[in-house]
Amino acid sequence: MTAPLFSSIPRLRITRIACAGGLLLCLLGQTASAADVLVVTDSRHPLQSAGGARVIELDLPERIEAELAAGLPNDPSRAAALVQQRLRDGGQALQRRIGSAYQGVADAWGLGIVKVPAVVADRRYVVYGDPDVTRALARIEAHRRTQP
């Protein structure tokens, strides 16, 4: 009589292997099915149906700086102290917001974006001027189908 295939492997090990395999399949499935979509715009060009795409607003750093500078006194030393206090009060959340805003601008610059709105898929395809992200992605997909 032959032993079942998994009888020699402890049950805990089987569970770990199954969990790791399932996690790997989930991660690979997301990577393969979800295109890397980036949308570059600014506050004057609102988007439609951005979905789960990463949205970069090129004027976000300027808007954050305006928030920090709002209502500052004319005295430079008092104004500097007030801005420093606002930065401290904002804590890590504000620091992350500022860093993310500038990183977005750098990413858009690195991609060579020349006009907004821009919908970028897989860092390779771009549609300019269409605020409807779903429609722009459909145009990219149609183009991909015509290319070998």
N, C-alpha and C positions, 0 to 999 in steps of 0.2 A: 504494500500500500504506500502511495507517495504522499508526502506531506504537502499541505497547501503552500502556495508560493510565498506568502508573507508570514508563515508561522514562525520562521526563524528570526524575523526582525521584530524587535520589541514594539509594542503598540505605540508607545510614546514617540519613537523614531518615525513610525509611519505617519503619525499625526503631524509631526514637524515637517516632514517631506511634503505632505499634502498641502499644508498651510503655505509653505514657501513656494511650492509650485503654483498654487492659486494666486498668491500675491504677484509672482512673476508674470503670470498670464494677464492679470489685471493691469499691471504697469505697462507691459508691452502692447496690450490692446489699446490703451489710452494713447500711447505714443503713436501707434500706427494709424489710428482712426481720427485723431484730432490733429488737424494741421496747426502749425505754429503761426498763429494769426496775431498781427500787431496793427493797431490803428493809430495813426498820427493825425492830430487835429489841434485846434485851439478853441478858446471860449467863443469865438465868433462863428465857428462852424460846428454846430451841434450834430450829433450822430443819430442814426436810427438803427435799432436792432444790433447793438454791438455784441450782445450775447456774452460769451465767456472770453472774448478777445481782450488782450492787454491794450489799454488805451493810454497813449501818451499825449498829454496836453502841453504843447510847446510853450505856452504862456503861463503855465502853472508856477514856475519859480518866481516870475515877476509878480504874480498875484499873492504868493506867500510873503514875499518881501513887502508888498504894499500893506498886508495885514500887520506885519511887524512894525511898519513905519507909521501906521495910522495914529493921528493925534499926537505926534511927538512935539515936544517943546522946541523953541528956536535955539535954546542954549545947547551947543554940541555935547558938552559933557553930561548934561542931564538927559539929553536924547540917547546918548550911548548907554548910559546906565539903565534907562527904561527898556531899551532894546535887549540888553543883556538879561534884565529881569524877565522879560517876555520869553526869551529863549530858555531860561531856567524853568519858568512856569510850564512851558510846553513840554519839557522833559524829552524823554527818548522818542515819544510819539512824534513830536514836532521835528526832531532830528531825522527820524526815518522818513517823514513826509518830505522834508527838504532834500535829503539824499536821493530819494526815489524820483523826485521831480527833475533834479539835475541829471540823474542817470538816464532818465527817459529822453531828455534833450540830447545827451551824448549818443544814445542808441540810435535815435533818428538821424543825427548827423552822420554817424558811422554807416548807416544804410544809404546815405546819399539822398534822402527825401528832399524834394525841391518844391513841393506844393502840398497844401492841405485842403480837404482831408485826403489821407493816403491810407489805403488798406493793403497791407503787406502779408503775403502768405509764404511760409517756408523760407523767409529771408531771400526769396528769389523772384517772386511775382508781385507786381504792384499795380493797383488801380488808383488813379488820381481823380479827385473832384467828385466822387460819389459818396454822399453821406450815409447811404443805405449799405451797411456792411454786408448784409445777406446778399443783396444784389451784386455787390462788388465781388464777393466770394464766388457767386454763381458764374460771373464773367470769367474769373480766373479758372474755375473748373472747366468751363466750356473750352477755354484756350488749351488747357492741359490735354483734353480729349483729342484735340486736333494735332497735337505734337506727338511724335513717336517716342 
